[in-house]
Amino acid sequence: MSDQTIPDRLSVDPSSPHHNAELLQQGVGIRFNGVEKTNVEEYCISEGWVRVSLGKTVDRRGKPLTQLLKGKVEAYIKGE
C-alpha cells in the first residue's frame, strides 16, 4: 500500500483547485457504476459524480467539452 491517499475530489485540469499533479502522474483509475472509465476529467466520490470528456470536441478556450454523470464512484491508484 502507498502512503498516498485518494482525495475525495480530483481534476486533471491544472487550473482547478482540485488538481494534484504528482498523484495523477502515479496513475489514478476510476470505476463508475462498476465500469472502468478512461475519459474522466474530474470526479467527486462523496457527491457521486464524474465529469467525462465528449470525444475530441473542445470549447472556444480549447478545453474538452464534458458531461456530468451521477452514480457510484470508486477511485484507486493504478498498480496497487
N, C-alpha and C positions, 0 to 999 in steps of 0.2 A: 504494500500500500504506500502511496505517496503522502507526504505531509501537506500537499496542496489540496484544499477542499474546493468542491464545486460551488460557485456562488449561485444564489437564488436567481440572479438575472445577469445575462451576459450578452454582449453585442460585438459583431465583427467590425462595425463602423468605428474608425479611430476618433471621430469627433464626438462620439457618445460618452457620457459619463460612466457607462457600464462596460466600457471596453477594457480588456486585460490582455495585453499583447503576449506576455510570457506564458500565460495559461493557454491561449489559443495556439501558440507555437508548439506546445506539448501535444495538442490534439484533443479536442472535446467532441464526443459523439452525442447525438441526440436521438432518443427514441420517442416518437409522438404517437400515442394510442397503440403502442406495441410495434410500430413500423419504424425502421431506421430512416432518418431524413438526412440528406446531404446538402440541401439548399437552404438551411436555416440561417437567417441573418441576425436574429435576436430571439431570445427566449426568456420566459419567466416561469419558474417552477411553481411558486406559491399561488400565482394568479391563473395558472393553467393555460398558457398560450405560447405560440411560436409565430414568428414573422418569417415567411418564406419568400424567396425571390421568385418572380414570374418569368422564367427563361432569361433571355438576354436583353429584354426590354429595359430601358433606362428612362429616367425623368430628365427634365431640361438641365439639371445640375450634374448629370452623369451618374447618379446613384440608381441602383436597381429598383424597379417597381416591386412592391411587396404586397402580400396578402396576410392578414391576421387569421390564424386558425386556433380554435379553442378545443382543449381536450387534456388528456393526461400526458405530462411532460416528464421524461427521465433523462438526466444528463450524466455522463461519465467521462473519465479521462481514458482515451484510447490506449491500449496496450496494458491495461490493468485487469 
